[in-house]
Amino acid sequence: MTDIDTTPTTTTEPTLRSDVVDDILVVTIDRPGVSLNTLTPGLIGEFEGVLLRVNDDTLIKGVVLTSGKPDSFIAGADIEQFLEITSAAEAERTSRMGQDLLDRLEKLRVPVVAAIHGACLGGGLEVALACRYRICTEHPKTTLGLPEVQLGLIPGIGGTQRLPRRVGLQAALDMILTGRSIRAKRAQQMGLVDEMVHPAILADIAIDRARSLAAGTLKPGRRPSLGATSLLLEQNPLGRGVVFKKARESVMEKTHGHYPAPLAALTAIQTGYSRGFDEGLREEARLFGEMAMTPVSRQLVFIFFASNSLKKDPGVDPPAPAPREIHKLGVLGAGFMGAGIASIAVQQDTLVRFKDTDTAHIGRGLASIHGVLQERLTRRQISRQQFQDYMSLVGGTTDYSGFESVDLVIEAVFEDVALKHRVLEEVEPIIDTTAVYASNTSTIPIARIAEVAQHPERVLGMHFFSPVHRMPLLEVIVTPATSPEATVSAVAYGKKLGKTVIVVNDGPGFYTTRTLSAYMNEAGRLLDEGASIEAIDKALVDFGFPVGPITLLDEVGIDIGGKVGLVLVEAFGHRMQPSDAMRRVVVAGRTGRKGRNGFYKYDDAGTKGRVDDSVYELIGGERRDVLAEEIVERCVLAMVNEAVLCLGDGILRSPRDGDIGAVFGIGFPPFRGGPFRYVDSEIVEKIVERLEDLDARFPSRFTPAPLLLDMAASRRSFYGLER
């Protein structure tokens, strides 16, 4: 999804600015008062005026469509105004209006050239597809895509029809069904754009191409020729049938049927091939209307707005101090997490100083960073020069040389309080008195770590998730002693690293580890009672989690899970007591995927296979059938109840942070909105009833959070949703 600016604007200034360069009309889109251009009803009305002017003024020989924003062309629809739609019929009418406008743009008497720099997404790409010719800049910020499925929608103004005809069926399906964006070079290779130029000459080249198209000396580019296999599949109904069948199967495998939008997009595209372009547009509009009203879309739109609001949240109440600029980072510990943090830091041009106990550990850390960057190079996401520049930014040491000039220290050593105390005591006298000190602990209270600090006001937690370069969440943990300056600096740097950042208050397990542990513990108790590993994982994946809890424990590390369990049971007692099954597997020394010995079998490359049946000998007891509904009810409600307890305990600042933290950090199904949105959608009184039923069967494990009881009594919801 693109970072659409959702700040409302009441200005009446026009969005389109028109300038005539000789016989070419240059139309600049520059929506006032916001950082990105988005499609609004007002903009569509202004487009109508431009089309009328061009048709009436025979002196105009061509049109160039460009943007007045520094880093975006058109970043999609205005989602704020989209939420004002109240029915499928209204959404369908809105789609048809947009389709009609782009039909007239496509058939305009003069050629239109789209001059694209920056984000060209959603409706923005649909506008560009209706132009005669497309030129984009060779720039990292230039991306093109149709991300509507990420909001539970489908392209609604011709994208399902024009994109396949432009780039081919299989390439279009990949873009539309995943919502993935592509970069400029790939767009040119696949024929989505006709030319790629340097940003400095974009306007001049676009004007020249519009003039050449008008004179007939330039013909619009054709998409690249398909290979023999693609021709066989795409150029006849039988072949296309195979493509659509495989695409549908792939969607169902990945989504388990929870996300209707990709299937709706498939139907619209298929209609266009079987019944023609116009019928395809009609089906697109109808399905767009349907998708706009689905609960899935409403939840995904909520996540979109919530994550965008977090991008503007400094992490403290106003007035927020200015964050410290982080130019140099010190990382304590060159293991998997430390190397992961360093690998994303160098990509933001941060100088990184790596410290570990010996050169062998440092070498492995550098190799890990090299591997992350090599993957990006292989995928052509960075250039060879960038790869070399990034690697040159990181250096290792076995002492603290170079740490005197760091702006931020992130400690990523083992989860051992004594060790964390020792490294803090060693490094604090060396670093600048204004430098921020962060621990990457996932469980140990920050106040406990800060007990040995000379300046506890600069100590906080920065809990990254594994693998660091892929997981989007950063949980910043603050104590009562943490200064606002330290907090805003950690939050700002987390955002610079590309993370979605939530700030939580200190406590054992913070928010994400605490709620995830409640979920994992219940899965362990189901193992105690005889449920199979496969049944538990399948039930929770079918509910919508990306992986099941037993698979997740293998991924995180069974040994780490064991250490987390000890901290949390000490803090919360019986409610957080790990299961006997988990305890036995930990004692047996199994570590999960990293040690190739977990609940599942793994090959030498770490690829997961089937369940390792020998683990049942460790667990003991007979296996029995347990209903999937029972598994889901117990695991999910344990997590949801713990999330609400975190809000009631003051760990969370808001339900929004809890929902985003659960979705982005621990895999709560996005289409369900997060634990708090889930309570609202299921209705709090019914959630309380279900918890009370479980608590009667399993005393003290499911006692409803006091906040839930209070809300049920007063018939309130977390987000004030209509009931």
C-alpha positions in Angstrom: 0.0 0.0 0.0 1.1 3.5 -0.6 1.5 6.1 2.1 -1.6 8.1 1.1 -1.9 11.4 2.9 -5.1 11.2 4.8 -5.0 14.7 6.2 -8.3 16.4 5.2 -8.2 19.6 3.3 -10.9 22.2 3.1 -9.1 24.4 0.5 -11.0 25.4 -2.7 -7.8 25.9 -4.7 -7.8 23.9 -8.0 -5.8 20.6 -8.2 -5.0 20.9 -11.9 -2.7 23.5 -13.3 -2.6 23.9 -17.1 0.2 25.5 -19.1 0.5 25.6 -22.9 4.0 25.0 -24.2 3.7 25.9 -27.9 1.0 23.5 -29.0 1.2 21.0 -26.1 -1.0 21.4 -23.0 0.9 20.5 -19.8 -1.5 19.5 -17.1 0.1 19.4 -13.6 -1.7 17.5 -10.8 -0.9 19.2 -7.5 -3.6 18.7 -4.9 -3.2 21.6 -2.4 -2.6 21.1 1.3 -1.4 17.5 1.1 1.9 15.8 0.4 0.6 13.3 -2.2 -1.8 13.5 -5.1 -4.9 11.3 -4.7 -8.0 10.9 -6.8 -10.9 12.8 -5.4 -14.4 13.7 -6.8 -13.1 17.3 -7.1 -10.1 16.2 -9.2 -12.3 14.1 -11.4 -14.5 17.2 -12.0 -11.4 19.2 -13.0 -10.3 16.5 -15.4 -13.7 16.8 -17.1 -13.0 20.4 -17.7 -9.6 19.7 -19.2 -11.1 17.1 -21.6 -13.7 19.6 -22.8 -11.0 22.2 -23.3 -8.8 19.9 -25.4 -11.7 18.8 -27.6 -12.8 22.4 -28.2 -9.3 23.9 -28.7 -8.0 22.7 -32.1 -4.7 24.5 -31.5 -3.8 22.0 -28.8 -2.0 19.1 -30.5 -1.1 17.0 -27.4 -1.3 16.7 -23.7 1.3 15.9 -21.0 0.0 14.7 -17.6 2.5 15.3 -14.8 2.6 15.9 -11.1 3.6 18.9 -9.0 4.6 16.7 -6.0 8.3 15.9 -5.5 7.9 12.1 -5.1 4.5 11.0 -6.4 2.5 11.0 -9.6 -0.9 9.9 -8.3 -0.8 7.6 -5.2 -4.3 6.2 -5.6 -7.8 7.1 -4.4 -8.6 9.3 -1.5 -9.5 6.7 1.1 -11.1 9.2 3.4 -13.7 10.0 0.8 -14.0 6.3 -0.1 -15.2 5.7 3.5 -18.2 8.0 2.9 -19.6 5.5 0.5 -22.5 3.7 2.2 -23.7 1.0 -0.3 -22.5 -1.3 -2.9 -24.7 0.4 -5.5 -23.0 3.8 -4.7 -19.5 2.3 -4.9 -20.5 0.7 -8.3 -21.7 4.1 -9.6 -18.5 5.7 -8.5 -16.5 3.1 -10.3 -18.6 3.6 -13.5 -18.1 7.4 -13.4 -14.3 6.9 -13.2 -14.4 4.3 -16.0 -16.3 6.7 -18.2 -13.8 9.5 -17.6 -10.9 7.3 -18.5 -12.7 6.0 -21.6 -12.9 9.6 -22.8 -9.3 10.2 -21.8 -8.2 7.2 -23.8 -10.3 8.3 -26.9 -9.3 12.0 -26.7 -8.7 13.4 -30.1 -5.0 14.2 -29.3 -2.4 12.0 -27.7 -1.9 12.1 -23.9 1.5 11.3 -22.4 1.8 10.4 -18.7 5.0 11.7 -17.3 5.5 9.6 -14.1 7.9 10.3 -11.3 7.4 8.7 -7.9 4.4 6.6 -6.7 2.0 5.7 -9.5 -0.4 3.4 -7.7 -4.0 2.3 -7.8 -6.1 4.8 -9.6 -2.9 6.7 -10.6 -1.7 3.7 -12.7 -5.2 3.3 -14.1 -5.1 6.9 -15.3 -1.6 6.3 -16.8 -2.9 3.1 -18.6 -5.6 5.2 -20.3 -2.9 7.5 -21.7 -1.5 7.0 -25.2 2.1 6.9 -24.0 3.9 6.5 -20.6 7.3 7.7 -19.6 8.7 7.2 -16.1 11.8 8.2 -14.3 14.7 6.0 -13.5 14.5 6.7 -9.7 14.2 4.5 -6.6 11.0 6.3 -5.6 9.3 5.6 -8.9 7.0 2.6 -8.4 3.9 1.4 -10.3 1.3 -0.9 -9.0 -2.4 -1.8 -8.4 -2.4 -2.4 -4.6 -6.2 -2.4 -4.2 -6.4 -6.0 -2.9 -4.4 -4.9 0.1 -7.4 -2.9 1.1 -9.9 -5.7 0.2 -10.8 -4.0 -3.1 -10.1 -4.5 -6.8 -9.0 -1.9 -9.3 -12.2 0.0 -10.1 -11.6 2.3 -13.1 -10.3 0.0 -15.8 -7.2 -1.6 -14.2 -8.5 -5.2 -14.5 -9.0 -4.7 -18.2 -6.3 -2.4 -19.4 -3.3 -3.9 -17.5 -3.6 -7.4 -19.0 -3.9 -6.0 -22.5 -0.8 -3.9 -21.9 1.6 -6.4 -20.2 0.0 -9.8 -20.8 -2.3 -11.9 -18.7 0.2 -13.6 -16.4 2.2 -10.5 -15.6 -1.0 -8.6 -14.9 -2.3 -11.3 -12.6 0.8 -11.2 -10.6 0.5 -7.5 -10.1 -3.3 -7.4 -9.4 -3.7 -10.5 -7.2 -0.7 -9.7 -4.9 -0.9 -5.9 -5.0 2.8 -5.8 -5.4 4.4 -2.7 -6.9 7.2 -2.8 -9.5 10.1 -0.5 -10.1 10.8 1.6 -13.2 13.2 -0.7 -14.9 10.9 -3.7 -14.5 8.0 -1.6 -15.8 9.9 -0.8 -18.9 11.0 -4.4 -19.4 7.4 -5.7 -19.3 6.0 -2.9 -21.5 4.0 -1.1 -18.8 5.9 2.1 -19.7 7.3 3.1 -23.0 10.4 4.9 -21.9 12.5 5.4 -18.8 14.5 8.7 -18.4 16.4 10.7 -15.9 14.1 12.9 -13.7 15.8 16.1 -14.9 14.6 15.6 -18.5 11.2 14.0 -17.8 9.1 17.1 -18.7 11.1 18.0 -21.8 11.0 14.4 -23.1 7.3 14.1 -22.4 6.5 17.3 -24.3 8.6 16.1 -27.2 6.9 12.7 -27.3 3.5 14.2 -27.2 4.4 16.4 -30.2 5.9 13.4 -32.1 2.8 11.3 -31.4 0.6 14.1 -32.7 2.7 14.4 -35.9 2.6 10.6 -36.5 6.4 10.3 -36.3 6.2 8.2 -33.1 4.0 5.2 -32.6 3.1 4.0 -29.1 5.3 1.1 -28.0 4.0 -2.4 -28.0 4.4 -4.8 -25.1 7.4 -7.2 -25.4 6.8 -10.3 -27.4 5.7 -13.3 -25.3 7.7 -16.5 -25.3 6.3 -19.6 -26.9 4.9 -21.0 -23.6 3.2 -17.7 -22.8 1.8 -17.4 -26.3 0.4 -20.9 -26.0 -1.3 -20.0 -22.6 -2.5 -16.5 -23.3 -3.5 -16.4 -27.0 -6.3 -19.0 -26.9 -9.2 -19.7 -24.6 -8.0 -23.1 -23.5 -4.6 -21.8 -22.5 -6.1 -18.8 -20.7 -8.4 -21.3 -18.9 -5.3 -23.0 -17.5 -3.8 -19.7 -16.4 -7.0 -18.7 -14.6 -7.4 -22.1 -13.0 -3.9 -22.1 -11.6 -4.3 -18.5 -10.4 -7.5 -19.3 -8.6 -5.8 -22.3 -6.9 -2.9 -20.2 -5.9 -5.1 -17.5 -4.4 -7.1 -20.1 -2.4 -3.8 -21.8 -1.2 -2.5 -18.4 0.1 -5.6 -16.9 1.5 -7.7 -19.9 2.6 -10.6 -18.1 1.1 -10.5 -15.3 3.7 -9.8 -12.5 1.2 -12.6 -12.2 -1.5 -10.9 -9.4 -3.4 -8.3 -11.4 -5.4 -11.0 -13.9 -6.5 -13.2 -10.9 -7.5 -10.4 -9.4 -9.5 -9.9 -12.8 -11.3 -13.5 -12.9 -12.2 -13.4 -9.3 -13.6 -10.3 -10.1 -15.7 -11.7 -13.4 -17.0 -15.0 -11.6 -18.0 -13.0 -9.1 -20.1 -11.3 -12.0 -22.0 -14.5 -14.0 -22.5 -17.1 -11.3 -23.1 -15.1 -8.3 -24.2 -13.7 -5.1 -22.8 -17.0 -3.3 -22.1 -18.5 -6.3 -20.3 -15.3 -6.6 -18.4 -15.6 -3.0 -17.2 -19.2 -3.5 -16.1 -18.2 -6.6 -14.1 -15.3 -4.7 -12.6 -17.6 -1.9 -11.4 -20.1 -4.4 -10.0 -17.5 -6.4 -8.1 -15.8 -3.2 -6.9 -19.1 -2.2 -5.4 -19.4 -5.6 -3.7 -15.9 -5.5 -2.3 -16.2 -2.0 -1.0 -18.9 -3.1 1.5 -17.2 -6.3 2.8 -16.1 -6.6 6.4 -12.7 -7.6 5.2 -12.3 -4.4 3.3 -13.4 -2.3 6.3 -10.8 -4.1 8.5 -8.0 -3.7 6.0 -8.9 0.0 5.5 -8.7 0.4 9.3 -5.2 -1.1 9.3 -4.2 1.3 6.6 -5.4 4.4 8.5 -4.0 3.1 11.8 -0.5 2.4 10.3 -0.6 5.8 8.6 -1.5 7.6 11.8 1.4 5.9 13.6 3.7 7.3 11.0 2.8 10.8 12.3 2.9 9.8 16.0 6.2 10.9 17.7 5.6 8.4 20.5 5.0 10.9 23.3 2.2 13.3 24.2 2.6 16.9 22.8 4.6 19.0 22.8 7.1 16.5 21.5 10.8 17.4 21.6 12.9 17.2 18.4 14.4 13.8 17.9 18.2 13.3 17.9 19.6 12.6 14.5 21.1 9.1 14.4 24.2 9.2 12.2 26.2 6.5 13.9 24.9 3.3 15.5 26.6 1.0 17.9 25.4 -2.6 18.0 26.3 -4.9 20.9 26.1 -8.5 19.8 26.8 -9.7 16.2 24.3 -12.5 16.3 21.3 -13.0 14.2 19.3 -10.1 15.6 22.3 -7.7 15.9 23.3 -8.4 12.3 19.7 -8.0 11.1 19.5 -4.6 12.8 22.8 -3.6 11.2 21.7 -4.8 7.8 18.8 -2.4 7.7 20.7 0.5 9.4 23.4 0.6 6.7 20.7 0.9 4.0 19.7 4.2 5.6 23.3 5.4 5.3 23.9 4.9 9.0 27.5 4.2 10.1 27.4 1.0 12.2 30.0 -0.1 14.8 29.6 -3.8 15.6 30.9 -5.2 18.9 31.2 -8.9 20.0 33.5 -11.0 22.1 35.8 -12.3 19.3 36.5 -11.9 15.6 34.8 -15.2 14.7 31.5 -13.8 16.0 32.1 -10.5 14.2 32.9 -12.4 11.0 29.7 -14.4 11.2 27.8 -11.1 11.8 29.3 -9.5 8.8 28.6 -12.5 6.7 24.9 -12.3 7.8 24.7 -8.6 6.7 26.4 -9.6 3.4 23.7 -12.2 2.9 20.8 -9.8 3.4 22.3 -7.2 1.0 23.3 -9.9 -1.5 19.7 -11.0 -1.6 18.6 -7.5 -2.4 21.3 -7.2 -5.1 20.3 -10.5 -6.6 16.7 -9.3 -6.8 17.9 -6.1 -8.4 16.5 -4.0 -5.6 19.9 -2.3 -5.1 22.8 -1.7 -7.4 26.3 -3.2 -7.2 27.6 0.2 -6.1 25.0 0.5 -3.4 25.9 -3.0 -2.2 29.5 -2.0 -1.8 28.7 1.3 -0.2 26.4 -0.3 2.4 29.0 -2.9 3.3 31.6 -0.2 3.7 29.4 1.4 6.4 29.8 -1.4 8.9 32.8 -2.3 10.9 33.5 -4.7 13.8 35.4 -4.5 17.0 36.1 -6.7 20.0 36.4 -3.7 22.3 34.4 -0.5 22.5 36.6 1.6 20.2 34.5 3.8 18.0 31.5 3.8 20.5 32.4 7.2 21.9 30.8 8.9 18.9 27.7 6.8 18.4 24.3 8.5 18.7 22.4 5.3 19.6 23.4 1.9 21.1 21.3 -1.1 20.5 22.1 -4.1 22.7 21.3 -7.4 21.1 23.0 -10.0 23.4 21.4 -13.1 25.0 18.4 -12.9 27.2 20.3 -12.9 30.4 19.9 -10.1 32.9 23.5 -10.4 34.3 24.9 -10.2 30.7 22.8 -7.2 29.8 23.8 -5.5 33.0 27.5 -6.1 32.3 27.5 -4.7 28.7 25.5 -1.6 29.9 28.0 -1.0 32.7 30.9 -1.4 30.2 29.6 0.8 27.4 27.9 3.6 29.3 31.0 5.4 30.5 32.3 5.4 26.9 29.3 6.8 25.0 28.2 10.4 24.8 26.0 11.5 27.7 23.2 12.4 25.2 23.4 9.1 23.3 20.3 6.8 23.6 20.7 3.2 24.9 18.3 0.6 23.7 17.9 -3.1 24.5 16.5 -5.5 22.0 15.1 -7.7 24.7 11.8 -9.4 24.0 10.9 -10.2 27.6 13.0 -8.7 30.4 11.6 -5.5 31.8 13.6 -2.4 30.8 13.5 -1.0 34.3 15.3 -4.1 35.5 18.0 -3.7 32.8 18.3 0.0 33.6 19.0 -0.7 37.3 22.7 -0.4 36.7 22.5 2.6 34.4 24.1 5.9 35.3 21.5 7.7 33.2 18.3 5.6 33.2 16.5 8.4 31.4 18.2 7.4 28.2 17.5 3.7 28.5 14.6 2.1 26.7 13.7 -1.0 24.7 13.7 -1.4 20.9 12.2 -4.8 20.3 12.8 -5.8 16.7 11.2 -8.9 15.2 12.9 -11.7 13.4 13.9 -11.7 10.6 14.6 -8.0 11.1 14.9 -7.1 7.4 11.4 -8.5 6.7 9.3 -8.0 9.8 7.6 -4.6 9.7 7.0 -3.9 13.5 9.2 -2.2 16.0 8.1 -2.1 19.6 9.7 0.7 21.6 9.4 0.2 25.4 9.7 3.1 27.8 9.9 3.2 31.6 8.7 6.0 33.9 12.3 7.2 33.9 12.8 7.3 30.1 13.0 10.8 28.8 10.8 12.1 26.0 13.9 13.0 24.0 15.1 9.4 24.1 11.6 8.1 23.1 11.1 10.4 20.1 14.7 9.6 18.9 14.1 5.9 19.0 10.7 6.2 17.3 12.0 8.5 14.6 14.9 6.2 13.9 12.6 3.2 13.8 10.5 5.0 11.1 13.7 5.8 9.2 14.5 2.1 9.2 11.1 1.6 7.5 9.4 0.1 10.6 5.9 0.7 11.9 6.5 1.8 15.4 4.4 1.4 18.5 5.4 2.7 21.9 4.4 0.7 24.9 5.0 1.0 28.6 7.4 -1.3 30.5 6.4 -4.6 32.0 7.3 -8.3 31.7 6.9 -9.3 28.0 5.7 -5.8 27.1 2.8 -6.2 24.7 3.7 -8.5 21.8 5.6 -11.2 23.7 3.0 -11.2 26.5 0.0 -11.7 24.2 1.8 -14.2 22.0 2.8 -16.2 25.0 -0.8 -16.6 26.1 -1.6 -17.9 22.7 1.4 -20.2 22.5 0.8 -21.5 26.1 -2.8 -22.5 25.2 -1.5 -24.4 22.1 0.9 -26.2 24.5 -1.9 -27.2 26.8 -3.8 -28.6 23.9 -0.8 -30.8 23.2 -0.9 -31.9 26.9 -4.5 -32.9 26.3 -3.7 -35.0 23.3 -4.3 -32.7 20.3 -1.9 -33.4 17.5 0.7 -30.9 16.3 -0.8 -30.9 12.8 -4.3 -30.3 14.0 -3.3 -27.3 16.2 -1.3 -25.7 13.4 -3.9 -26.3 10.8 -6.8 -24.9 12.9 -5.0 -21.6 13.5 -3.8 -21.3 9.9 -7.4 -21.8 8.8 -8.4 -19.1 11.2 -6.0 -16.7 9.4 -2.6 -16.8 11.1 0.3 -17.1 8.6 1.7 -20.1 10.4 0.5 -22.3 13.3 1.7 -21.8 16.9 3.8 -24.9 16.9 5.5 -24.0 13.6 6.1 -20.5 15.0 7.8 -21.9 18.1 10.1 -23.9 15.9 10.9 -20.7 14.0 11.4 -18.5 17.0 13.4 -21.1 18.8 12.1 -23.6 21.4 14.9 -22.6 23.8 14.0 -18.9 23.5 10.4 -19.8 24.2 11.5 -21.6 27.3 13.3 -18.6 28.7 10.4 -16.3 27.9 8.1 -18.7 29.7 10.2 -18.5 32.9 10.0 -14.7 33.0 6.3 -14.5 32.4 5.2 -17.2 34.8 7.2 -15.4 37.5 5.3 -12.2 36.7 1.8 -13.5 36.1 1.6 -16.9 37.8 -0.6 -19.8 36.7 -2.2 -17.9 33.8 1.2 -17.9 32.1 2.3 -21.4 33.2 4.0 -23.2 30.3 2.5 -26.6 29.4 4.2 -29.9 30.4 4.7 -30.7 26.7 6.6 -27.5 26.1 8.7 -28.0 29.2 9.7 -31.5 28.2 10.7 -30.5 24.7 12.8 -27.6 26.2 14.5 -29.9 28.7 15.3 -32.4 25.9 17.4 -29.7 24.3 15.4 -29.3 21.1 15.8 -25.8 19.7 13.6 -25.7 16.6 14.6 -25.0 13.0 17.9 -23.4 13.8 19.1 -26.7 15.4 17.2 -28.9 12.8 15.5 -30.5 15.8 12.1 -29.2 16.8 8.5 -30.3 16.6 9.0 -30.7 12.8 11.8 -32.3 10.8 14.2 -30.1 8.8 16.7 -30.8 6.1 20.2 -29.5 6.0 19.0 -26.2 4.5 16.5 -25.7 7.3 13.4 -26.5 5.1 10.5 -27.7 7.2 9.2 -31.2 6.5 6.6 -33.3 8.3 6.1 -33.6 12.1 8.9 -35.4 13.9 6.9 -38.2 15.4 9.6 -38.8 18.0 8.5 -35.6 19.7 5.4 -37.4 20.9 7.5 -39.8 22.9 8.9 -36.7 24.8 5.4 -35.2 25.3 3.8 -38.5 26.3 0.1 -39.3 26.3 -2.2 -40.6 23.6 -3.2 -38.4 20.7 -6.9 -37.7 20.2 -9.1 -35.7 17.9 -9.8 -32.2 19.1 -12.3 -30.0 17.1 -10.7 -27.2 15.2 -13.3 -24.9 16.8 -12.1 -25.8 20.3 -8.5 -25.1 19.3 -9.3 -21.7 17.8 -11.5 -20.7 20.6 -9.0 -21.4 23.3 -5.9 -20.0 21.6 -7.4 -16.9 20.1 -9.4 -15.9 23.2 -6.3 -16.4 25.3 -4.5 -13.9 23.1 -7.4 -11.5 22.9 -8.0 -11.5 26.6 -4.3 -10.9 27.3 -4.3 -8.0 24.8 -7.1 -6.3 26.7 -5.4 -7.0 30.0 -2.3 -5.1 28.5 -4.6 -2.1 27.7 -6.1 -2.2 31.2 -2.7 -2.5 32.8 -1.5 0.6 30.9 1.1 -1.3 28.8 -0.7 -0.2 25.7 -1.4 3.4 24.9 -4.5 2.7 22.8 -6.4 -0.1 21.1 -5.0 1.1 17.8 -1.5 0.3 18.9 -2.6 -3.1 20.2 -4.2 -4.0 16.9 -1.3 -2.8 14.7 1.2 -4.5 17.1 -0.7 -7.8 16.8 -1.1 -7.7 13.1 2.3 -6.5 12.1 4.3 -8.2 14.9 2.7 -11.5 15.8 0.6 -12.4 12.8 -2.9 -11.8 13.9 -5.1 -12.1 10.8 -5.3 -8.6 9.1 -8.7 -9.3 7.7 -9.9 -9.6 11.3 -8.4 -6.2 12.2 -6.5 -7.1 15.4 -7.6 -8.3 18.8 -9.6 -5.1 19.7 -11.3 -4.9 16.3 -12.1 -8.6 16.7 -13.8 -8.0 20.1 -15.8 -5.2 18.5 -16.9 -7.3 15.5 -17.8 -10.3 17.7 -19.5 -8.0 20.3 -17.9 -7.7 23.7 -20.8 -9.3 25.6 -20.4 -12.5 23.6 -16.7 -12.5 24.0 -17.2 -12.2 27.8 -19.7 -15.1 27.7 -17.2 -17.3 25.8 -14.4 -16.5 28.2 -16.5 -17.2 31.2 -17.5 -20.6 29.7 -13.8 -21.4 29.1 -12.9 -20.2 32.6 -15.4 -22.5 34.1 -13.7 -25.4 32.4 -10.1 -24.1 33.0 -10.2 -22.1 36.2 -8.1 -18.8 36.3 -6.8 -19.2 32.7 -9.6 -17.4 31.0 -10.9 -15.0 33.6 -12.2 -12.0 31.5 -10.2 -8.9 31.7 -11.8 -6.3 34.0 -12.0 -3.9 31.1 -14.0 -6.4 29.1 -16.4 -6.8 31.9 -16.8 -3.1 32.3 -17.4 -2.6 28.6 -19.9 -5.5 28.4 -21.8 -4.0 31.3 -22.0 -0.6 29.6 -22.4 -2.0 26.1 -19.4 -0.1 24.8 -16.9 -0.9 22.1 -13.3 -0.1 21.6 -13.8 1.9 18.4 -17.4 3.1 18.8 -18.6 0.9 16.0 -22.3 0.6 15.3 -23.9 -2.6 16.6 
